Amino acid sequence: MINYSLLDSEALSQDLYFRKWVLGKLPDDDIFWENWQKANPEKESTIALARSLVLTLQAIPHSDFSSTEINDGIRSIIEETEFVSKPIPLWRSGMFRSLVACLFLMAAFFCFLRKGNVLDSRYVPSTSTQNWMVHRNEGDQTISFNLSDGSKITLGPHSELQYGDDFGLHNRIVTLIGEGFFEVEKDAKRPFWVITGKLVTKVIGTSFRVKAYERDTTISVSVHTGKVTVLRQNAESSKDHLLSEIVLLPNQKAVFDKEKERLYKTLVDTPIRVDDKTENSDFVFEAAKIGDVIVKLETYYGIEITFDKDTMFKCTITADLQSESLYEKLDLICEILQATYKITDGQIVLSGPGC
């Protein structure tokens, strides 16, 4: 059972059970939240703000829109939802009422203009941003610069990065158009958010690449080191506007198909070494069991590889695979074993007739 007393309003608004209660979708005899409110009166303001976030998200419809429209909407919400702590209970303060009113007005604004914002409220932490800093790369070569939190950004050609002039003080939110490689300074209290159209990438401290050119049919997020969370609103099957979420590890990639509104996990085009103990010389095999070969590949690249142990456990490999890329190694292994492989959900599945 979740200890709801430990959740803040942002986390509470993401809880499915809480969302169903706010939206009146729990059975009539389920009075958990009524009882919980009575038992935790000090959480009154937390519940009030969480409710407003859920209801605001519910009011925002789905529709097609451009990346520019999305980014403009995001910036407007961030700029308008200034939030300052007061000695009086938050939910009774004028600031809170202004916040709620602003959220609902923004929702109505998007409804009226048919520019549905798929960005969940949890993607726009409160900020006092009034001015936005812009880095543009109009050339054909990459440019690099550091942000105030120590994070390093390598901006691709014909790309743009925007962030608030108070970046790093209360939050770390940037908006990207084009391509960028991020080496994020670790800060567990202030996650780093990259907004790219319908996708939002959230990290604590890691390195990853985001490619989100408006002309492309896809948006991709590729992980170099650490762990990355990629989120989007699930417009296909959820009446509650719940979110789909993918967690990526090194050498994994999330791809969002703009036309099909589909987000899926795969592998990067060129997986790199993630283990510093396995050497290239370890890939010289002489009648090695296929299971041992797979373990070395998994360790070296940090990628899970599965195969049918019942049919392939007797198979052996004799080959020198020191200089090949991962996919070249797999091609050679498959040629030797008369097998095939496919990439599914960020993993490799090897199958064959056996030996």
N, C-alpha and C positions, 0 to 999 in steps of 0.2 A: 504494500500500500504506500502510495506517495505521501511524504510528509509535506502537505501543502503549506504549512506554516513557514517553511524555509524558502518558498518561492516569492519572487517579487512580481509586480504587476505584469511585466513583460513575459516572464516565464509562465505565469498563470494563464495569460491569454492564449498561450500555445497549447495548453492542456486540453485534450479532446473531451474529457469528461466535463470540465468546466465550460467549454464552448457549447456543448449540448445543453447544459443547464441554462446558460444565458439565452440560447436560442429557443428554449422551451421544447426541447426534443427528448427529455427524460420522461420515464413513466410517472404518472401522478403520485404514486406511492413512494417515489424516490425523493426523500427529503434530506439527503445528506448535506447539501450545501446550505439549506436553511439552518440545520443544526450546527453546522460548522461555523457559520457566521455568528451565531449566538455564543458559541464556545470560544470564539477568537475575536472579540470586539476590537482589539487593537489593529486588526487587519482590514478594518472598514474601508480605509482609503485605498488600500491595495486592490480590494475587490472592485471598488467603484471605477478605478482607472482601467483595470483589466476588462471589465464589462464594456466600457466605452470603446476599447480597442477592438474587441470582438464584434460589436455592433457596427462599428465604422467599416471594418473589413467586409462585413456582410452586405453593406449598402453599396459597395463598389462593384459594378458589373464587369463582365468580360467582353472585350471587343478587340478588333485589330487596331494597332496603332504603331507609329514609327518609334525608333529608338530616341529620336529627339523629343517627341512628345512625352515619352516615359521619363526621360531624364529631367525635362522641365517640370513635370509633375512631382517627381521625387524632391527636386530642389525646393519647390514651393512648400511642400509639406515640412521638410526639414527646417526651412527658414521660419515658418509660421508657428511651429509647435514648440516655442521656447518654454522651458520648464524650470522654475526656480523654487527651491525648498522654502517653506514658510513655517513659522512657529505654530500656526494654527493648523488643524487637520487639513490635509491636502484636498480632500474631496469637497470641503466646504469653502475653499478659498476661491477668490475671483480668478486667480491664475488657472486653477483646475477647470473652472467653468469655461474660461477662454480657450483652454486646450481642447476640451470636448467639443465646444462649438466650432472651433477651427477644423477639427478632424471631420465633423459631419458636413461642414460647408465645403471642404475639399472633396468629400465623397459626392455631394450633390453637384459640384462643379464638373467632376468627371462624368457623372451620369448625363448631365445636360449636353456636354460637348461630345459624348460618345467616345471618350478617351479612357476606357477602363484601365485602371492601374492594377496590375497583377502583383504589386509589391505589398507584402504583408506588413502590418504595423511594426512587427518586431524588427524589420529591416531599416527603420528610420528612428533610431534612438534620439531622445531629446537633445537639442543643440541650440545654441544662441547665434548660430552662423548668420551673418548679415551680408558678407562679401565672399566671393568665391575666387580662389586662385586657380589659374589655368596654365598648364604646360602644353604647348603644341609642338609637334614635330612635323613640319611641312616638307622635310627633306626625304631623301631616299636611304639614309643610314639611321641606325638607332642612336638615341641619345640617352644618357644616364644622369640621374640626379638623386639626391637624398631628401627625404621628408623630415620634418622636425622631430619625429619619434625615432629617427635613426634608420628607418626602412629605406632600402635602395630600390629605385624604379628604373628599369630600362625600357624606354618607350619606343615602339616600333615606328617605321615610316608612316607618315600621313595618319598619325594618331593623336589623341588628345586625352589628358588626364585633368580632372577638376576635383577640388576639395575646398572645404571651408577654411576661412582665415583663422578659425579656432581649432583646426585639426590638431589632435593630440592632447587637447586640454580636457575634453569630456568624452570624446569618441574618436574613432579613426574610420572615417567614411570617405571613399573616393568614387568618382564616376569615370568610367573608361569608355572611350570610343576608339576602336581600332585594336591594337595589340600592345601588350605590356608584359614584361617579366618582373615579378615582384619578389624581393627578398625582404621578408617582413620581420622586423624586430619583435621579439616575443614580449607580450604583455597580456597576461591572463585576465586582467581586470577590464581591459579595453580591446575586445576583438577587432580585427581589421576587416572592413567590409569593402568589397569591390562590386559596384552596381554596373551591370552591363545589360541594358534593355530588360528582358524578361527574366534574366538570371541574376542571382546575388551569390557572391562567393564570400564565405566567412572563414577566417583563420585566426589562430592565436599567434603563431610565429612559425613561418615556414617559407619555402620558395616554390613558386608556381608560375605558370604562364596562362594568360587569358587572351584569347583571340576573338574579337567581336567587331569586325568591320561591318558597316551597314550594308555593303554590297554583297556580303556572303550570305549563303542560305543557312549557315549554322553558326552557333557560338560554342567555343570549346574552352575547357579549363584543364590544363595538364599539370600534374604534380611532379616536382623535382625532388623535394625533400619534405618530410613531415606529413601532416594530415590536413586535408582541406574539406570543408563542407560546402556543397553546391545546392542551392535551394531555388525552387520555383513554385508558383501557385498551380495546383492541379485543376486545370480548367475542363478536363474531360469527364471526370466521374464523380466529383465531389460537390454536393449541393451546399456544403458548408464552406466552400472555398478553402479547404485544407491544403496543406502544402506537401509536395513531393520533395524528397531530400536524398542526396547521394553523398556518401562519405568516400573520399578518394585517398589512396595511399601512393607512395612513390611509384612512378611508371604507369599510373592509371590516369584516365582522361574521361571527363564528362563532356558529352556532346548534346547540344540542344538543337533539334531540327525546327527551324522557325515556321516552315509551312505546315508540318504535321503536328506541331506543338508537342513534340516528344523529347524527353530527356532520358538519355541512357548512358551507361558506363561501358568503357572499352579500355584499350591500352594505347599508350603513346606510340607514335610512329617509329621511334627509335629508342627502345628501352635502354637504360644505362645501368651501370654497376651500382649496387647499393650496399654490398657487403665488402669490407676491406680485408677479410681473412681469406676469402677464396681467390686463388690466383688463376691467371689464364692457363698456366701449365696444368692445372687440375682438370682441364677439359681435353686431355689426351687419354682416350679410353681404349683398353684392350680387353675384349670379351667382358665388358662391364654390364651388370644387370641394369635393365631399363629403369628400375626403381631408384638405383643409385645415381644414374645420370639425371633423372628428374629432380632429385633432391639437390644436386649441385646447381642446376639451373634455377630452381626456386630460391635457393639461398643467395646466389649471385645477383639475381635481378629483383628479388623481393616480390615475385609474382607466383600465385598459386597455379599449379599445373596438375590436372587430374587425368587419370587413365584407368582403363578397366583392368584391374589387377588379376581378375580371374582368367582373362584370356591372354594377357600380355606378360604375366609374371616370369615366364621362361625366356623372354626375349633378351638378347644381349647386343651390345653395340661395340664395334671396333672402329674408331674414327679419331681424327685430330680436329678438334673444334675450337682451337685457340683463337683464331683470328676472325671468325665469323660473328655477325650480329646475332641477336637472339632468334630472329625469324629465319635467318640463314641456317642456324643450328637446327631449328625445328624442321626445316625443309629437308636437310640431310638425314636427320633421324627418321623422318617419315619415308624417305626414299629407301632407306635400309630396311625398314620394317614393313614397307608397303602399307603405311598408315596415313592418316590425315589428322589435321588439327583445326580447331576453330576457336575464336575468341568470344566468350560469353560472359557478360556482366563483369568485365575486368579480370577474367580468369582465362586460362588456356585449357581446352579439353582435347585430349589426344585419344584417338580411337583407331582400331585396326583389327585384323583377323586373328592376331596372335601368332605364336611361333611353335 
